[in-house]
Amino acid sequence: MKQYPKTLDVHKITIGQLYWCDEDTANTPYKAGLIGYTQGIALCTAGSAEEKWCSIIYIVHAGKGVWFQYRDQDGWRDWVQLAKCETPEVHDLPLADGWTPLTGDCTYCKTQENIVTVNFRAQHSTTISGISRETVATLPAGFRPTRWISSACALDSGDSGGAMNGGVHVDANGSVIINGFDSYRVVYAQISFLAVN
C-alpha cells in the first residue's frame, strides 16, 4: 500500500504531491469543524499553498466527501464541499391506475447534484390505441424538473424489447407522460433531468 508523506499543515503543501492528513494536521476541514473524520488526503492543484494563489482538494478518508479551498490576494477562503460521495436513494415509482411494473425496475432516484433519473418498464392493463398521451406516474415534489423535459422511449404490444418508438416527457408538475403513435401495452423508458429544490 502506498504511503503518502504526512503534512502538519495543508497551507504549507506544494503542487502535484498527495499528502496524508490526520488529527494533527492544521487547516483541514476537520480542524475547521466541518467533518467528524480526522484523516484524509490533500492535493495542491495550483501553485504552492504558501503562494498568493493556490487551490487545494481534500479527500476525506473512507470516501466521506471531497472538499475544496483556495487562496487569493485576500487570503484563504472557507472550505467548500464538492461532493458527499453518497449513493442515491432509490424509490419505487408511483405508477398511475392501470399501470403495473413488468419487472421490479420501475424506480426514480436523485443524486447529490440534484439529477433525477426515472427508469421504468411498465405494462398497462389494456391496449392503448392510436395517437395517445398517457400518464404513467407522478413524481413527488423535490424530484420534478423546472420545465417540460422529453426523451425517446420504446413501446410494445408485449414484452419483446420495444417494437415501436414513442416519447416520454416529465412536466413541471411531476407527471410522467408517454406519447404513443400506435397500439401498445408495454413501455420501456429512462429519462434524467435537473430537479427543482
C-alpha positions in Angstrom: 0.0 0.0 0.0 1.3 3.4 -1.0 2.2 5.7 1.9 1.9 9.4 1.3 4.0 11.9 3.2 2.2 13.4 6.2 1.8 17.2 6.4 1.3 19.1 9.6 -0.4 22.0 7.7 -2.3 21.8 4.4 -1.5 25.5 3.9 2.2 24.5 3.5 1.9 21.8 0.9 3.3 22.0 -2.7 1.8 21.3 -6.1 1.4 17.9 -7.5 2.0 15.8 -4.4 -0.6 14.0 -2.3 -0.2 14.5 1.4 -1.7 12.4 4.3 -3.6 14.4 6.9 -4.8 13.4 10.4 -6.0 14.9 13.6 -2.6 16.7 14.0 -2.8 18.4 10.6 -3.7 22.1 10.7 -6.2 23.8 8.4 -8.2 20.8 7.2 -12.0 20.5 7.0 -11.8 18.5 10.3 -9.9 21.3 12.1 -12.5 23.8 10.7 -15.2 21.8 12.4 -16.9 20.7 9.1 -16.4 17.0 9.3 -16.0 14.3 12.0 -13.4 12.3 10.2 -9.8 13.2 11.1 -8.0 11.5 8.2 -7.8 12.5 4.6 -5.5 13.2 1.6 -4.7 16.8 0.4 -3.6 17.8 -3.1 -2.4 21.3 -4.0 -3.5 21.7 -7.6 -2.2 25.2 -8.4 0.9 27.0 -7.2 2.0 26.1 -3.7 0.0 26.6 -0.6 2.4 29.3 0.6 2.0 31.4 -2.6 -0.6 34.1 -3.0 -2.7 31.9 -5.5 -3.4 28.3 -4.6 -6.1 25.6 -4.8 -6.4 22.6 -2.5 -8.5 19.5 -2.9 -9.1 17.4 0.2 -10.5 13.9 0.0 -11.9 12.6 3.3 -10.7 9.1 4.3 -13.2 6.3 3.8 -15.0 8.1 0.9 -16.9 10.5 3.1 -16.6 13.6 0.9 -14.4 15.9 -1.3 -13.7 19.4 -0.2 -12.1 22.4 -2.0 -10.3 25.5 -0.7 -8.4 28.3 -2.4 -6.3 31.3 -1.6 -6.2 34.6 -3.5 -4.9 38.1 -2.8 -7.3 38.4 0.2 -6.1 35.1 1.9 -7.6 31.7 2.4 -11.3 31.2 1.6 -13.6 28.8 3.5 -13.7 25.1 2.6 -16.5 24.2 0.2 -17.8 20.7 0.0 -17.7 19.5 -3.7 -19.3 16.0 -3.1 -20.7 13.9 -0.3 -19.9 10.6 -2.0 -23.3 9.2 -1.2 -25.1 6.6 -3.2 -28.5 8.0 -4.4 -31.6 6.7 -2.5 -33.7 4.7 -5.0 -37.5 4.8 -4.7 -40.3 2.8 -6.3 -42.1 4.8 -9.0 -45.7 5.5 -8.0 -47.5 4.2 -11.1 -50.8 5.6 -12.2 -54.0 3.4 -12.2 -53.9 0.7 -14.8 -50.1 0.5 -14.9 -48.1 -2.2 -13.2 -44.3 -2.9 -13.2 -43.4 -5.5 -15.9 -40.4 -6.3 -13.6 -39.2 -4.7 -10.4 -37.4 -1.9 -12.0 -39.8 1.0 -12.0 -37.8 3.4 -10.0 -36.6 7.0 -9.6 -33.6 8.5 -7.7 -31.8 11.8 -7.2 -28.1 12.3 -7.0 -26.4 14.8 -4.7 -26.0 17.1 -7.8 -29.9 17.1 -8.0 -30.0 15.0 -11.1 -33.2 12.8 -11.1 -33.3 9.6 -13.1 -36.7 7.9 -13.8 -36.4 4.3 -15.1 -39.4 2.1 -15.8 -40.6 -1.0 -17.7 -44.3 -1.0 -17.2 -47.4 -2.6 -18.6 -50.9 -1.2 -19.0 -54.0 -3.3 -18.2 -55.4 -2.6 -21.6 -54.0 -1.9 -25.1 -53.6 1.8 -25.8 -54.5 2.6 -29.4 -53.7 5.3 -31.8 -52.1 8.7 -31.0 -52.1 8.9 -27.2 -50.9 10.8 -24.2 -50.9 8.6 -21.1 -49.8 9.5 -17.6 -47.7 6.6 -16.3 -46.7 8.1 -12.9 -46.4 11.3 -10.9 -43.2 12.3 -9.2 -43.3 13.8 -5.8 -42.1 17.4 -5.1 -38.3 17.6 -5.0 -38.0 15.2 -7.9 -39.5 17.4 -10.6 -38.0 19.4 -13.4 -38.2 23.2 -13.7 -39.9 22.8 -17.1 -41.1 20.2 -19.5 -38.4 17.6 -20.3 -38.6 14.9 -23.0 -36.8 11.9 -24.4 -37.4 8.9 -26.6 -38.8 5.6 -25.3 -39.7 2.1 -26.6 -43.3 0.8 -26.9 -44.5 -2.7 -27.5 -47.7 -4.8 -27.5 -45.9 -7.4 -25.4 -42.5 -7.9 -23.7 -40.3 -8.3 -26.8 -38.0 -5.3 -26.1 -39.7 -2.4 -27.8 -41.0 -2.7 -31.4 -42.1 0.9 -31.7 -40.8 4.3 -30.8 -42.6 6.7 -28.6 -41.9 9.7 -26.4 -41.6 10.2 -22.7 -41.8 13.5 -21.0 -42.0 14.9 -17.5 -43.9 18.0 -16.8 -43.0 20.6 -14.1 -46.0 19.2 -12.0 -44.3 15.8 -11.9 -46.5 14.0 -14.4 -44.5 11.3 -16.4 -46.3 11.0 -19.7 -46.0 8.6 -22.7 -46.8 9.8 -26.2 -47.6 6.9 -28.4 -48.4 6.8 -32.1 -49.6 3.2 -32.5 -51.1 0.5 -30.4 -49.1 -0.6 -27.3 -49.3 -2.0 -23.8 -45.7 -2.0 -22.6 -43.3 1.0 -22.1 -39.5 0.9 -21.7 -38.2 4.3 -20.7 -35.4 6.2 -18.9 -35.1 9.9 -18.5 -32.8 12.2 -16.5 -33.1 15.9 -15.7 -32.1 18.5 -13.2 -34.6 18.8 -10.4 -36.1 21.8 -8.7 -35.2 22.0 -5.0 
